[in-house]
Amino acid sequence: MKKRSLKRCIQVVTCVCGLFSTCMTWAGEDTTRLALHYNRPAEYFEEALVIGNGTMGAIVYGGTERDVISLNDLTLWTGEPDRKVTSPDAYKAIPEIHRLLDAGDYRGADREQRKVQGHYSENYQPLGCLTVTYLDVPAQISAYSRSLDIANAVAETRYLRDGQPFSCDYFASAPDSVIVLRLRSESPQGIRALLSFDSQLPHATSANGNEISAEGYAAYHSYPVYFGQVKNKHLYDPERGTRFRTLVRVLTPDGEVKSFPSGELKIEGAREAVVLIANVTSFNGFDKDPAREGRDYSNQVERRMSLAATKTYDELRTNHIADYRHFFDRVKLNLGQTAPEIAALPTDEQLRRYTDEKQYNPELEALYFQFGRYLLISCSRTPGVPANLQGLWNEQLLPPWSCNYTSNINLEENYWAAETANLSEMHRPLMDFIANLSQTGTETAKAYYGVDRGWCLGQNTDIWAMTCPVGLHVGDPSWACWTMGGAWLSTHIWERYLFTQDKDFLKQYYPALKGAAEFCMNWLIEKDGKLLTSPGTSPENKFVTPDGYVGATSYGCTADLAMTRECLTDAIKAAAVLNTDKDFRRQAEQTLARLWPYKVGRDGNLQEWFHDWPDQDPRHRHQSHLFGLYPGHHLSVEQTPELARACARTLEIKGDETTGWSTGWRVNLYARLQDGEGAYRIYRRLLRLVTPDGYKGKDARRGGGTYPNLLDAHSPFQIDGNFGGCAGVIEMLMQSSESSITLLPAVPAQWKDGSVQGICARGGFVVDMTWKDGKVTALSIQSRKGGKTRVCFNGKSVKVNLKAGEKRQLL
């Protein structure tokens, strides 16, 4: 008995090691710890693993009886081109709002603001689910392992099925435009499984030979889940809306595949089966009707599937990994080593101990940073369609906040790490989207605000580049009536230029930046010899007047003016680089000089409102009035020390308990304040374990933080916190301006030793460095386009002048 058990253990170990060998070979020595790993299948979305190729995505549960793979396509939305002005006479309410505000009637101003509201955004939709149902159940499952290798963007499920090794690998290939599954079994009976596709959208499914084909369409209009005035949130018409076609093809060298009239496929007796999934929608641009002017989605998906099916699994995998690592391998980060016994634990258990026991786990902290880069590569590679509120991954017909683009922080935060984390290509979809918004936003500026120069954007937008303020005349002005989305978003254009030094790019997108600045200048009014915005709000926050009224509509809100300052400054600099628009530059400079100044409140905080009034919620999650500190650049410890202290006092009053995305923002704010210990404290707070939303056990944990699969918990899931945290790590290690680079400006004691390679600085520089005891010990810098900068480290400043492509060792 003992001999048989020993022999069996050797067989099991040999087989399992063999199944893992491919992963280890691909990963390489430096990346073996860059993986999320678990010892059981996912039960909830917040435990599942996400993969994506920038357009298509999958949510992998890794089940042993039924393996459910939820599918998404970034271009599958409800709606049609946004060509209708819901409230064409809205601008006529603006003078009355001015009068009410001048009279101190904030109740009346809030009431009148509701007239300056249009329709809501459309909803991002789930594509469907592929279900693999295993026919040999019940089976005895042991040695279970589920992982996501973010060094190679491959998810894996491994276990023993009735004592025989079984595995499934999953990846989403950008070069071949397919999602790939490979099932393998060492059982003599091989794989016995039923494959089926289903969707919550209207669709028809058929199966023929070894392929499932499904075709359907989304609603031509929808309302948000929170809009209670209508019962039927989705309006469908077979002749309208975005169409899709999904193909699922099974390839096996040694088994049999049967199709059924029900639209299912059955795999019988295969030792290996490769499943290819392709999808194309009819979305053909923000201004094209997807039903009448849509792309030839049906034939396109056929071509994609046919091309992918000519390649072997190894060819598909090699293509995918080479493409992915071209981006991912640019940055390496070492913050220290985690004890092996901790690193060996499942990721969710590591997260629990990190939260509850304050365990030292620098590899988990570095993994979270790299996971943010993994997510951006996986969800932001579609021209004109940036990552949305959940990146790419959504399973609900009525997702939270429509899974839209929320421009009062969330869409921008998605891209804070794009340049610094060396993923500039992933920033490009946002640039194209801003250009789209500048077209629709011109009409919004006229119809809703009476401004005939420039463009603007309200709080929400969607794939159709909707720009109007939302609310349908019933929305609370605190979130519905915001005007500064264009001003904030357009600053990304100048930021991208600073990192790339690409004048052709700047010339192409400068009109959008200029247009946002023109709206700002024409939206300002004069008060006491200064210029300010009116009406305005501070996103989603409210003030309390001396008579106790809790209001949202005011004038001269600090956030409005901060974004106006940054937008005008960026537009002036861009025009100077391009040597154009001298009259515009002169006017913008004169406007800047007359803007209402920042004020410090009686509590030493940065004043959020024109009057020094208290917030309804002093710990409110939004900190929009700190925009000038981060992501803006006109407040700093060096240049505006008094205002920087007021920013620090504001954060102190707000405290540390907040949502996930807000926590990610605060990491960056503390870093800009050069408070390394504060930034690290908040970063740990961002990695606080939150249990799945549907979990009702005694250990249920709610609030902002991180789910077991490392996705950000607002809660519910919003991807912006992942990206904010990723950006925050770099802000702690390096900060830059157009003329200087500062190293380790906010490095905490917990990261006193470490190294980083490939992070990017303004001016088109790439930095590699090693540090020990908080001091830089090795340093090299490379210039992409050639240029000068000043590098500050270890208490000294070194001037650098490099040629294009030149790399210099400074230490």
Secondary structure, DSSP 8 states (H G I E B T S, - for coil): -HHHHHHHHHHHHHHHHHHHHHHHHHH-GGGTT-EEEESS---SGGGSEEEE-SSEEEEE---SSEEEEEEEETT-BS-------S-TTGGGGHHHHHHHHHTT-HHHHHHHHTTS-------B---EEEEEEESS-S--EEEEEEEEETTTTEEEEEEEETTEEEEEEEEEETTTTEEEEEEEE-STT-EEEEEEEE-SSSEEEEEETTEEEEEEE--SEE--TT-TT-S--EE--TTSS-EEEEEEEEE-SSSEEEE-TTS-EEEEEESEEEEEEEEEE----TTS-TTTS---HHHHHHHHHHHHHTS-HHHHHHHHHHHHHHHHTT-EEE-----HHHHTS-HHHHHHHHHHS----HHHHHHHHHHHHHHHHHH--BTTB--BTTBT----SS-GGGG-EETTTHHHHTTTTTTTTT-HHHHHHHHHHHHHHHHHHHHHHHHHH---SS--B-SEE-TT---S--STTTS-HHHH---BHHHHHHHHHHHHHHHH--HHHHHHHHHHHHHHHHHHHHHEEEETTEEEESSB--TT--EE-TT--EE--BSS-HHHHHHHHHHHHHHHHHHHHHT--HHHHHHHHHHHHHB----B-TTSSB--SSS---BSSTT-S--GGGTTTTT-SS--TTT-HHHHHHHHHHHHHH-S---HHHHHHHHHHHHHTT-HHHHHHHHHHHT-B---TT--STT---SSEE-TTS-EESSSB-THHHHHHHHHHHHHHEEE-SSEEEESTT--GGGSSEEEEEEEETTTEEEEEEEETTEEEEEEEEESS-EEEEEEETTEEEEEEE-TT-EEE--
